[in-house]
Amino acid sequence: MRPTPILSIPPFPGARAPRFASPGGSGAGDPTALLAALASHRVGGCYWGSRLSEQPKGAVLDGTKRPLAEAFAWPEGHDPWSILEAAQAARLPDGDPRALIAVAAGVSVILVADDGSEREAGEGDTECLLEAHLTGWQWHNPFDGSTIAPLDAIVLCGMWRALIDANRCIHSVMGIAYWKKPTVSALLWAGAPVPYGRGLADLPPGAGVALWRTRISAAQARALAEVSPPVIEIEDGFIRSAGLGADCVPPLSIIVDEHGPHFDPGARSGLEHLLQDGDFPPELLTRARALRAAIIAGGLSKYEKGSGEPLLRPGGARRHVLVPGQVEDDRAVTSGGALSSNLELLRRARVEAGADAYVIYKPHPDVLAGHRRGLIPEREMVALADRVETSAPMAALIDMVDELHVNSSLAGFEALMRGKQVTVFGVPFYAGWGLTVDRGPVPARRTARRTLDELVAAALLLYPRYLDPLTGLPCPAEALVSRLSEGAPSLSAAASAIVIARRTAGRINQILRPQ
């Protein structure tokens, strides 16, 4: 049988996957470690395939052209690891890549030669299978084209597998705008078409509904109220895109949380679970430090990439305090624990900072664009702030000031990453862990003390999902940060037209808004 690579990139919707494997590997590698990694990550073959409704318990799986009458035919297109879970043995043609998966899964393997003779696979067969299907191939990082070791290829496939498995419980997806689907679909895919808008009449036990809550229809809201299924919240990630969501720039990062939204202090979100109870091994913290350095070097914030040019301090030697506004009807503000208005935030910040401080107020970009609520009357801004900043990038502003006073804005987290003092009046996810000056009603259950690296690891490495804009593949956080640092990804002609239309609508809203 002709050698074929055991690993492949899943066919994520909309992906433009580059070459993952090419002939010419060295054949080197620790067989025990490689087999253990395959088993740990459960990758190889069609690992994104569906699971059988009934498992062949204690059966002999037969993948030959001349199957035994008492054997169970190995079905095509299904996840091989779920099939092997209850199998007694596997009978396969000599050189079949599925034999390597069976060996890694700890199942006895019977190899059938071309002449029909059979033998039980031994150590020599395992080494031949590894070289033919794994170590004899050269593996390529799909995000930068570099050569990677077979073990790294296994780990990367394991990331994709974990994402796909996490999506298998999703019965229906609701509230996703059409302009978000080109990037969101790959992050919600479970091996079959993403179930957008599927009805709930046939909701199976254990399945849930993933939704962007503020965008569901009235009919969907009624159906959810009637059925009361488990709900999985979808929100933008913390490193989102090069452009505003309000301008219909699709997200390159989302959060999918079965516990609840991270910004609602009324219940423990998945992120709070990580920060309160999570384990942060040294290698994860090393990644977090490197990622934070890359974000700072790239001048990145949630929606933008800065120019890299440092800003002058307009207040001279005075202590500079940045106050970032928010969208007042955003769920991060209305969910509880936060001040209800930007005006109240600015008033509280002015008092907290003191008369000697140079206070800079930055309105939220969605508010400035005319899409959302939260504009403070100009006379009030001028009375409370020494400067109103509408154009400078957030990252550059944070670098220039001494501290931030925030409601529940993500800018506070971005400031912590840059070593700034942050005073918080609301209850964002990063408050209550010993890193901020907390003026809001932080829940008493947040008792863990976390380092900055642990906060970054939880919030940026473990919690969100990321999409590479070039390949359309789910990717590690580092890959997206690299793409955004290199320059904003180009939009398609259709997406560009939507953005232009939204920006025009925003300008009209600004003109028509009562002053």
Backbone torsions as a table, in degrees:
resi	resn	phi	psi	omega
1	MET	NA	136.5	-176.2
2	ARG	-67.5	133.5	179.2
3	PRO	-60.8	135.8	176.1
4	THR	-135.4	150.0	179.8
5	PRO	-68.1	139.0	-179.1
6	ILE	-77.6	-23.3	-177.3
7	LEU	-107.1	145.0	174.6
8	SER	-151.0	163.3	179.0
9	ILE	-82.7	129.0	178.1
10	PRO	-60.7	150.9	-179.6
11	PRO	-80.6	66.3	179.1
12	PHE	-58.9	141.2	-179.8
13	PRO	-60.6	131.5	178.2
14	GLY	79.8	-1.4	-176.2
15	ALA	-75.4	150.6	174.9
16	ARG	-121.8	68.9	-170.1
17	ALA	-68.5	129.9	174.6
18	PRO	-79.7	-179.5	177.6
19	ARG	-62.2	133.5	-179.5
20	PHE	-104.9	-33.6	-178.0
21	ALA	-138.6	144.0	174.4
22	SER	-140.7	151.3	-179.4
23	PRO	-61.8	151.0	173.5
24	GLY	120.4	19.3	176.2
25	GLY	-70.1	164.3	-176.9
26	SER	-76.5	-17.8	-175.9
27	GLY	80.9	-2.0	-177.3
28	ALA	-86.0	154.8	177.5
29	GLY	148.6	149.3	179.7
30	ASP	-76.4	110.2	-176.6
31	PRO	-55.9	-42.2	-178.1
32	THR	-63.0	-44.6	-179.3
33	ALA	-66.2	-39.7	-178.9
34	LEU	-67.9	-42.7	178.0
35	LEU	-64.4	-40.6	178.8
36	ALA	-64.1	-38.2	179.5
37	ALA	-67.9	-42.1	176.1
38	LEU	-57.5	-44.2	-179.0
39	ALA	-69.7	-39.5	-178.9
40	SER	-64.9	-43.2	-177.9
41	HIS	-90.6	-10.8	177.9
42	ARG	54.4	52.5	-179.6
43	VAL	-122.4	160.6	-174.9
44	GLY	119.9	140.2	-176.5
45	GLY	67.8	-153.4	-178.9
46	CYS	-85.7	65.8	-173.1
47	TYR	-71.0	-8.6	175.6
48	TRP	-94.4	-0.7	-176.7
49	GLY	-69.2	167.7	-179.4
50	SER	-73.6	161.9	177.8
51	ARG	-95.5	147.5	177.3
52	LEU	-67.8	141.6	178.6
53	SER	-68.4	-30.8	176.1
54	GLU	-127.3	121.8	-178.2
55	GLN	-82.1	140.8	178.1
56	PRO	-78.8	80.4	-174.6
57	LYS	-67.0	127.3	177.7
58	GLY	68.1	12.4	-175.8
59	ALA	-87.2	163.3	169.3
60	VAL	-95.7	116.9	177.6
61	LEU	-78.5	130.2	-176.6
62	ASP	-121.1	118.4	179.2
63	GLY	-114.0	21.0	-179.5
64	THR	-92.4	169.1	176.9
65	LYS	-78.0	-14.3	177.9
66	ARG	-122.9	75.5	-175.3
67	PRO	-69.6	150.7	175.1
68	LEU	-73.8	146.8	-177.8
69	ALA	-62.0	-36.0	-176.1
70	GLU	-88.5	1.2	-178.0
71	ALA	-91.1	165.4	177.4
72	PHE	-104.9	119.1	-177.5
73	ALA	-63.1	129.7	179.5
74	TRP	-67.8	113.7	-175.4
75	PRO	-76.6	145.5	178.9
76	GLU	-82.1	152.9	172.3
77	GLY	76.4	8.0	179.1
78	HIS	-110.5	159.4	178.0
79	ASP	-63.3	115.6	-176.6
80	PRO	-65.0	-29.2	-176.4
81	TRP	-70.3	-37.4	177.8
82	SER	-70.4	-30.9	178.1
83	ILE	-69.3	-38.0	-175.8
84	LEU	-78.4	-13.5	-174.3
85	GLU	-55.4	-40.3	-175.2
86	ALA	-111.5	8.2	-176.5
87	ALA	-79.1	151.6	176.5
88	GLN	-88.2	-39.4	-178.1
89	ALA	-159.1	168.1	177.2
90	ALA	-130.1	132.8	179.3
91	ARG	-114.1	115.5	-169.8
92	LEU	-139.7	156.8	175.3
93	PRO	-62.6	147.0	177.9
94	ASP	-58.2	125.4	179.6
95	GLY	90.7	-1.8	179.2
96	ASP	-65.8	128.6	-178.6
97	PRO	-61.7	-24.3	178.6
98	ARG	-63.9	-23.5	177.9
99	ALA	-63.3	-35.9	178.5
100	LEU	-65.7	-39.4	177.5
101	ILE	-63.8	-43.1	-179.6
102	ALA	-63.6	-41.8	177.6
103	VAL	-61.0	-45.3	179.7
104	ALA	-63.4	-33.2	179.9
105	ALA	-78.0	-4.2	178.3
106	GLY	81.3	22.5	-179.8
107	VAL	-99.9	139.2	176.5
108	SER	-62.7	138.2	-176.1
109	VAL	-120.5	129.9	174.3
110	ILE	-109.5	120.9	-178.7
111	LEU	-99.0	132.6	-178.3
112	VAL	-109.6	118.9	-179.4
113	ALA	-77.9	170.6	-179.4
114	ASP	-61.1	-29.9	-178.8
115	ASP	-84.8	4.1	177.8
116	GLY	92.1	-7.7	178.4
117	SER	-71.8	151.6	-176.2
118	GLU	-125.0	151.7	175.0
119	ARG	-153.4	153.8	175.4
120	GLU	-81.4	133.7	-177.2
121	ALA	-62.8	134.4	178.7
122	GLY	-115.7	-170.5	-177.7
123	GLU	-61.1	-40.5	178.7
124	GLY	-64.0	-38.0	177.3
125	ASP	-64.2	-40.6	179.6
126	THR	-60.9	-43.9	178.9
127	GLU	-62.6	-40.2	178.2
128	CYS	-65.3	-40.3	178.8
129	LEU	-64.8	-41.3	178.7
130	LEU	-62.1	-44.6	-178.9
131	GLU	-68.7	-39.4	-177.8
132	ALA	-68.6	-31.0	-169.6
133	HIS	-122.0	-6.5	-178.2
134	LEU	-137.9	-66.4	-173.3
135	THR	-77.5	-18.2	177.9
136	GLY	-84.1	7.5	178.5
137	TRP	-115.2	149.9	174.5
138	GLN	-96.4	126.7	-174.7
139	TRP	-103.9	142.6	-173.9
140	HIS	-122.5	134.3	172.4
141	ASN	-66.9	118.3	-176.0
142	PRO	-69.8	-12.5	-175.3
143	PHE	-95.5	-23.4	177.1
144	ASP	-135.7	-1.0	176.6
145	GLY	80.3	-1.5	-177.7
146	SER	-71.8	157.3	176.4
147	THR	-79.2	134.7	179.2
148	ILE	-125.1	158.1	-179.9
149	ALA	-73.2	155.1	177.2
150	PRO	-53.2	-37.4	-179.8
151	LEU	-64.4	-39.0	177.8
152	ASP	-66.9	-35.9	176.6
153	ALA	-64.0	-39.4	177.4
154	ILE	-62.7	-45.0	-179.4
155	VAL	-62.5	-41.2	178.8
156	LEU	-62.7	-44.8	176.3
157	CYS	-63.0	-33.5	176.9
158	GLY	-63.5	-35.8	175.4
159	MET	-61.9	-45.0	178.8
160	TRP	-65.0	-40.4	179.5
161	ARG	-61.5	-45.3	-179.4
162	ALA	-61.2	-39.9	178.0
163	LEU	-63.3	-47.7	-179.2
164	ILE	-62.3	-44.9	179.9
165	ASP	-62.5	-37.5	179.1
166	ALA	-64.6	-25.7	-178.4
167	ASN	-89.0	-8.6	-174.5
168	ARG	-65.9	-23.5	-179.3
169	CYS	-82.7	-4.7	-176.8
170	ILE	-82.4	114.3	179.0
171	HIS	-86.5	-34.8	-177.7
172	SER	-148.0	147.5	176.7
173	VAL	-120.2	126.1	-175.5
174	MET	-127.4	152.2	171.8
175	GLY	80.3	16.4	179.1
176	ILE	-95.0	115.3	179.3
177	ALA	-62.5	151.0	-175.8
178	TYR	-59.9	-32.3	-176.6
179	TRP	-77.7	-12.7	176.0
180	LYS	-88.6	-23.9	-171.0
181	LYS	-59.7	-35.7	-179.6
182	PRO	-58.4	-27.8	178.6
183	THR	-103.9	-31.5	-176.6
184	VAL	-74.6	-31.8	-172.9
185	SER	-56.9	-44.7	-178.7
186	ALA	-63.0	-30.1	-177.8
187	LEU	-82.4	-11.0	178.7
188	LEU	-113.6	5.7	-173.4
189	TRP	-77.4	139.8	179.2
190	ALA	-128.5	30.5	177.9
191	GLY	96.4	-7.6	177.8
192	ALA	-136.7	166.6	178.9
193	PRO	-51.1	136.6	-179.2
194	VAL	-61.1	128.5	-172.9
195	PRO	-80.3	64.7	179.4
196	TYR	-65.0	125.8	173.6
197	GLY	68.5	15.0	179.5
198	ARG	-62.6	139.0	178.8
199	GLY	-66.8	165.2	-173.7
200	LEU	-105.7	6.3	-177.1
201	ALA	-64.0	-33.4	-177.7
202	ASP	-108.0	31.6	-178.9
203	LEU	-62.7	116.6	-178.3
204	PRO	-79.3	161.2	178.2
205	PRO	-59.6	138.0	177.2
206	GLY	84.9	-9.1	-179.6
207	ALA	-88.4	158.6	-178.2
208	GLY	-136.9	178.3	179.5
209	VAL	-115.9	122.5	175.6
210	ALA	-93.8	130.8	-174.6
211	LEU	-148.0	149.9	167.2
212	TRP	-95.7	95.6	-161.7
213	ARG	-57.0	-38.7	-176.1
214	THR	-74.4	-5.0	-176.6
215	ARG	-117.2	6.9	179.2
216	ILE	-75.9	152.9	-179.1
217	SER	-79.6	167.8	178.1
218	ALA	-63.0	-38.9	179.1
219	ALA	-65.0	-40.4	178.0
220	GLN	-66.4	-38.2	177.6
221	ALA	-62.4	-39.9	178.3
222	ARG	-65.8	-42.1	179.3
223	ALA	-62.9	-40.6	178.5
224	LEU	-64.5	-39.3	179.5
225	ALA	-65.9	-35.5	-178.6
226	GLU	-73.5	-41.5	-174.2
227	VAL	-90.9	-31.8	-176.8
228	SER	51.9	56.9	179.7
229	PRO	-77.9	164.8	168.8
230	PRO	-58.5	133.7	-176.3
231	VAL	-109.9	134.6	177.2
232	ILE	-115.0	116.9	-174.9
233	GLU	-82.6	135.3	174.6
234	ILE	-114.0	133.2	176.3
235	GLU	-144.2	168.0	174.5
236	ASP	-63.5	146.7	173.0
237	GLY	-77.3	173.5	-175.0
238	PHE	-82.8	-19.1	168.1
239	ILE	-118.0	96.5	-162.8
240	ARG	-95.5	-52.3	-169.7
241	SER	-175.9	175.2	170.3
242	ALA	-102.5	76.9	-176.4
243	GLY	145.1	161.5	-173.1
244	LEU	-82.5	143.6	171.4
245	GLY	-64.9	-35.9	179.0
246	ALA	-64.6	-20.7	175.3
247	ASP	-90.5	8.9	-179.5
248	CYS	66.5	31.0	169.7
249	VAL	-82.0	118.4	-173.4
250	PRO	-65.9	147.9	-177.7
251	PRO	-75.2	144.2	173.0
252	LEU	-103.1	3.3	177.3
253	SER	-151.0	136.3	174.8
254	ILE	-134.4	163.1	174.1
255	ILE	-114.6	132.8	179.0
256	VAL	-125.4	107.4	-169.1
257	ASP	-127.4	116.5	180.0
258	GLU	-78.8	-12.3	-179.1
259	HIS	-89.7	-28.5	-178.1
260	GLY	141.8	170.0	-177.6
261	PRO	-68.2	141.8	-175.9
262	HIS	-65.8	-21.3	-174.3
263	PHE	-91.3	-2.5	-178.5
264	ASP	-99.2	108.6	-178.4
265	PRO	-75.8	-1.4	-179.0
266	GLY	-70.2	-19.9	179.3
267	ALA	-146.3	162.0	-179.7
268	ARG	-80.2	116.3	174.2
269	SER	-77.9	172.9	174.6
270	GLY	-60.8	-34.9	179.1
271	LEU	-68.1	-40.3	178.0
272	GLU	-65.6	-36.9	175.5
273	HIS	-58.8	-43.6	179.3
274	LEU	-61.8	-45.0	-175.8
275	LEU	-73.3	-33.0	-179.4
276	GLN	-79.7	-40.1	-170.2
277	ASP	-122.2	-4.0	-171.3
278	GLY	-72.2	159.3	177.0
279	ASP	-107.2	134.9	-175.8
280	PHE	-126.0	88.1	-178.7
281	PRO	-66.1	160.2	-175.7
282	PRO	-55.9	-39.2	-178.5
283	GLU	-66.5	-31.8	177.2
284	LEU	-69.9	-40.2	178.6
285	LEU	-67.9	-33.3	175.0
286	THR	-63.1	-43.2	176.1
287	ARG	-61.3	-41.1	-178.4
288	ALA	-62.9	-42.9	178.9
289	ARG	-63.0	-43.4	-179.8
290	ALA	-66.3	-39.6	179.1
291	LEU	-65.3	-43.0	178.3
292	ARG	-60.8	-41.8	178.7
293	ALA	-63.2	-39.1	-179.8
294	ALA	-67.3	-39.1	178.7
295	ILE	-64.6	-43.1	179.8
296	ILE	-66.7	-44.8	-179.9
297	ALA	-62.8	-33.9	-179.9
298	GLY	-83.4	-5.8	-179.3
299	GLY	64.2	35.0	-173.5
300	LEU	-90.5	144.1	165.7
301	SER	-134.1	-169.2	-171.3
302	LYS	-58.6	-43.8	-173.0
303	TYR	-111.8	-3.5	-167.3
304	GLU	-150.9	165.0	171.7
305	LYS	-119.0	124.2	-178.9
306	GLY	-72.5	169.5	-179.2
307	SER	-78.2	-16.9	-176.8
308	GLY	88.5	-10.1	179.2
309	GLU	-81.5	127.2	178.5
310	PRO	-67.7	147.7	179.5
311	LEU	-93.5	145.5	174.9
312	LEU	-74.8	149.1	179.1
313	ARG	-86.3	107.1	-174.2
314	PRO	-68.7	-21.3	-178.5
315	GLY	-95.7	13.4	178.5
316	GLY	64.2	-127.6	-175.4
317	ALA	-84.3	-4.0	-179.7
318	ARG	-66.5	154.4	176.8
319	ARG	-69.6	124.2	-175.8
320	HIS	-96.2	128.6	-178.3
321	VAL	-123.9	123.6	178.4
322	LEU	-98.4	132.8	178.0
323	VAL	-121.0	103.0	179.7
324	PRO	-86.6	127.5	177.1
325	GLY	-77.1	166.4	178.1
326	GLN	-130.2	172.8	173.2
327	VAL	-80.4	120.1	-169.6
328	GLU	-70.3	-25.1	178.0
329	ASP	-99.8	13.3	175.8
330	ASP	-73.3	148.3	-177.7
331	ARG	-63.8	-25.5	177.7
332	ALA	-65.8	-22.2	177.9
333	VAL	-96.4	-40.1	-173.9
334	THR	-85.8	-11.4	-174.7
335	SER	-74.5	-8.5	178.4
336	GLY	115.9	146.3	176.7
337	GLY	88.7	-8.9	-177.4
338	ALA	-112.7	156.8	173.2
339	LEU	-64.9	147.6	-171.0
340	SER	-81.8	-16.5	-175.8
341	SER	-143.5	155.5	175.4
342	ASN	-67.4	-31.8	178.1
343	LEU	-63.9	-43.5	177.8
344	GLU	-64.4	-39.6	176.8
345	LEU	-59.2	-47.6	-177.5
346	LEU	-65.0	-38.7	177.4
347	ARG	-63.2	-46.4	-179.3
348	ARG	-64.6	-39.6	-179.6
349	ALA	-65.9	-39.0	179.1
350	ARG	-61.7	-43.0	179.8
351	VAL	-67.8	-45.2	-178.2
352	GLU	-64.1	-41.6	-176.8
353	ALA	-72.5	-32.1	-179.0
354	GLY	93.3	159.9	-175.3
355	ALA	-65.1	-25.9	-176.6
356	ASP	-79.9	-15.2	-177.2
357	ALA	-76.3	150.5	174.4
358	TYR	-97.3	106.3	-173.2
359	VAL	-95.8	126.0	177.6
360	ILE	-112.4	123.0	177.3
361	TYR	-103.8	129.9	178.0
362	LYS	-117.8	108.8	176.8
363	PRO	-62.6	151.8	179.0
364	HIS	-65.6	140.0	-177.6
365	PRO	-60.9	-33.5	177.5
366	ASP	-66.4	-34.3	177.3
367	VAL	-70.6	-44.7	178.3
368	LEU	-61.9	-35.0	-179.2
369	ALA	-73.0	-8.3	177.4
370	GLY	88.1	12.5	-175.6
371	HIS	-94.4	-27.7	-169.2
372	ARG	-135.7	167.2	-178.9
373	ARG	-80.3	152.5	173.9
374	GLY	138.4	9.0	-178.0
375	LEU	-76.9	130.0	175.9
376	ILE	-90.8	134.8	175.9
377	PRO	-54.2	141.1	-173.2
378	GLU	-57.2	-39.9	-178.3
379	ARG	-63.1	-33.1	178.8
380	GLU	-72.6	-41.1	178.9
381	MET	-61.9	-44.6	-177.3
382	VAL	-65.7	-34.2	-178.8
383	ALA	-72.0	-28.6	-173.7
384	LEU	-104.6	-29.4	-176.0
385	ALA	-110.6	143.3	175.0
386	ASP	-75.7	-24.1	179.9
387	ARG	-152.9	140.0	172.5
388	VAL	-109.8	116.1	-175.3
389	GLU	-103.6	122.1	-177.1
390	THR	-117.7	-7.6	-173.6
391	SER	-123.6	-29.6	-175.4
392	ALA	-66.5	140.7	177.7
393	PRO	-62.1	147.6	-177.6
394	MET	-60.2	-43.4	-177.3
395	ALA	-61.1	-41.3	179.8
396	ALA	-67.5	-37.9	177.5
397	LEU	-63.9	-44.5	179.1
398	ILE	-60.9	-42.0	178.7
399	ASP	-60.5	-35.2	-174.1
400	MET	-79.1	-34.2	-173.4
401	VAL	-85.8	172.0	179.6
402	ASP	-92.2	-33.0	-177.7
403	GLU	-157.1	167.5	177.4
404	LEU	-123.5	145.4	169.5
405	HIS	-120.0	119.2	-172.2
406	VAL	-129.0	161.7	172.0
407	ASN	-85.6	-82.2	171.1
408	SER	-137.0	23.0	-174.3
409	SER	-64.8	144.4	174.5
410	LEU	-63.0	-20.8	177.9
411	ALA	-57.1	-28.9	176.8
412	GLY	-64.4	-40.9	176.4
413	PHE	-65.8	-42.7	178.6
414	GLU	-63.1	-32.0	177.3
415	ALA	-72.1	-39.6	176.3
416	LEU	-59.1	-41.2	179.0
417	MET	-61.0	-25.6	-179.0
418	ARG	-100.0	14.7	172.7
419	GLY	77.0	21.8	-178.5
420	LYS	-95.7	152.8	173.0
421	GLN	-75.0	138.0	-177.1
422	VAL	-129.9	122.7	173.2
423	THR	-101.5	129.3	-171.9
424	VAL	-120.0	127.2	178.2
425	PHE	-97.2	-19.5	176.7
426	GLY	-102.4	-154.6	180.0
427	VAL	-133.7	68.7	175.1
428	PRO	-72.6	172.8	-175.9
429	PHE	-61.9	-25.9	-174.8
430	TYR	-91.1	0.8	178.6
431	ALA	-88.9	148.3	173.7
432	GLY	93.0	6.4	-177.8
433	TRP	-109.8	10.1	177.7
434	GLY	91.8	9.4	-177.3
435	LEU	-108.1	-11.9	-174.9
436	THR	-126.7	161.1	170.1
437	VAL	-88.9	108.5	-170.4
438	ASP	-96.6	119.8	175.0
439	ARG	-111.0	-3.5	-179.2
440	GLY	-98.0	174.1	-177.6
441	PRO	-79.6	71.9	-178.5
442	VAL	-65.3	131.2	179.8
443	PRO	-59.6	139.8	-178.9
444	ALA	-64.6	-19.1	-178.1
445	ARG	-71.4	-16.2	178.3
446	ARG	-82.0	86.4	-174.9
447	THR	-104.7	-17.4	-178.5
448	ALA	-70.1	146.0	172.6
449	ARG	-104.6	125.8	-174.9
450	ARG	-118.9	147.4	172.4
451	THR	-82.0	165.9	178.3
452	LEU	-61.7	-40.4	179.8
453	ASP	-63.7	-37.3	177.4
454	GLU	-66.8	-40.0	177.3
455	LEU	-62.0	-44.8	179.5
456	VAL	-65.0	-41.4	179.8
457	ALA	-60.3	-45.3	-178.9
458	ALA	-68.1	-48.1	-171.4
459	ALA	-77.6	-27.2	-174.8
460	LEU	-116.2	-26.0	-178.2
461	LEU	-100.1	-40.2	-173.0
462	LEU	-96.3	-29.8	-167.9
463	TYR	-91.0	-51.1	-174.9
464	PRO	-83.9	174.3	171.9
465	ARG	-119.4	142.5	-174.7
466	TYR	-125.3	150.6	178.1
467	LEU	-125.8	131.5	175.9
468	ASP	-77.4	119.5	-176.4
469	PRO	-68.4	-18.9	-179.4
470	LEU	-83.9	-46.7	-177.7
471	THR	-93.9	-17.8	-175.1
472	GLY	72.7	17.8	-179.0
473	LEU	-101.1	143.0	167.8
474	PRO	-55.5	139.7	-171.1
475	CYS	-142.5	164.2	172.1
476	PRO	-68.3	160.5	179.9
477	ALA	-56.6	-38.6	-176.8
478	GLU	-60.9	-35.0	-178.4
479	ALA	-67.4	-42.7	179.2
480	LEU	-68.6	-41.1	177.8
481	VAL	-59.2	-40.7	177.9
482	SER	-62.9	-44.6	179.6
483	ARG	-61.3	-47.6	-177.4
484	LEU	-67.4	-34.2	178.5
485	SER	-67.9	-32.3	179.4
486	GLU	-73.8	-20.3	-178.9
487	GLY	142.3	149.5	-177.9
488	ALA	-60.9	133.9	177.1
489	PRO	-65.1	144.5	-178.7
490	SER	-74.1	145.5	177.0
491	LEU	-91.6	153.6	173.2
492	SER	-67.7	165.4	-179.4
493	ALA	-60.4	-40.9	-179.8
494	ALA	-65.4	-44.3	-179.8
495	ALA	-65.6	-38.7	178.5
496	SER	-62.5	-39.0	179.7
497	ALA	-64.8	-38.9	178.6
498	ILE	-64.1	-43.9	180.0
499	VAL	-61.3	-43.8	179.5
500	ILE	-61.4	-42.5	-179.9
501	ALA	-64.0	-42.0	179.9
502	ARG	-66.2	-39.3	179.2
503	ARG	-67.6	-36.3	176.3
504	THR	-64.1	-44.2	178.3
505	ALA	-61.6	-38.1	178.4
506	GLY	-63.7	-41.7	178.5
507	ARG	-65.0	-37.4	177.4
508	ILE	-64.8	-41.6	177.5
509	ASN	-60.0	-39.3	179.2
510	GLN	-64.8	-40.4	-179.2
511	ILE	-66.5	-39.9	-175.4
512	LEU	-83.5	-16.1	-176.3
513	ARG	-66.8	133.2	177.1
514	PRO	-62.4	140.9	179.8
515	GLN	-94.2	NA	NA
